[in-house]
Amino acid sequence: MKPPLYGARRSVFTCTVFMMFVHLVLAYGVYHEAEQVKKREQKLWFLGSFFWFLLTLSGGIFAAAAFWLMHCSNLKDTPLKSR
């Protein structure tokens, strides 16, 4: 006899493992891109590549999106307008 909520617990475990995998892949991608930014002798904003890795590992897609906006998008090249 299976314990109560066996299927629900298994689903939660499966979802957790999948999300851990997604966070690891995103964090590795951000780390790799941060290293490439350093090799191109461009500036990393706020943190080094390892700390961007840790931030993405804990923050997931939101941290990866922040990294992309600061380092890879066209917004980084937009000059500030003087008032």
N, C-alpha and C positions, 0 to 999 in steps of 0.2 A: 504494500500500500504506500502510495506517495504521500509526503507531508502536504498539508494545505498550502496553497499559493506556490506550489512547486514551479509551475509554468511562469508565473509572474517574477519570481526570483531569478529564474534562468534568463528571462528577457532583460531584466535590469542588469544582470551580470554581463550579458552579451552586449548590451548598449554601452555599458561602462568600458568594456574592453575596446570596442570600436572607437569611442570618443578618445580614449587614451592613445590609440594608434593615430587618429587624425591629428591630435595635438602634437604628437612626436614628429609626424611628417611636416606639419606646418612649422614647428620650431626648427627642425633641421633646414628647411627651405629658407627661413629667415636668417639663420646662422650662416648658411652658405652665401646668400646674397650680401649679407653684411661684410663677410670676408672679401667678396668681390668689390664692394664699394671701397674698402680699405686699400685693395690692390690698385684700384684706379685713382688712388690718392684723393678721394672725395671725403667730405666730412660726414661722420656718423652723428646724428643728432641725439643728444642727451646721454646715450649709453654706448658701451662697447658691444662687440658682436656677441660675447657670451651672455651679457645681461639681456640683450634682445632675445636671445635663445630662451633664457629663463622666463622672461616676461611673456613670450609667446607660448611657452609650455603651460603657464598658468592661465593666461588670458585668452588663448585660442585664437579664433578668427578675428576678434576685435583688436588684439595686439598685432596680429599679422597685417590687418588693414591699416592700423596706425603706422606701422613700419613702411608699408607700401606708399601711403600718402606722403610721408616725410622724405622718402629716399628714391622712389621710382616713378611717381606720377609727374605730370606736368605742373602741378601746383608748386613743387619745390623750386621751379625756375621762374615763377611769377614774381616780378619785382614789386616791392611795396611802393605804394603811391605816397608822395609827401603831401602834407596838408598845407 
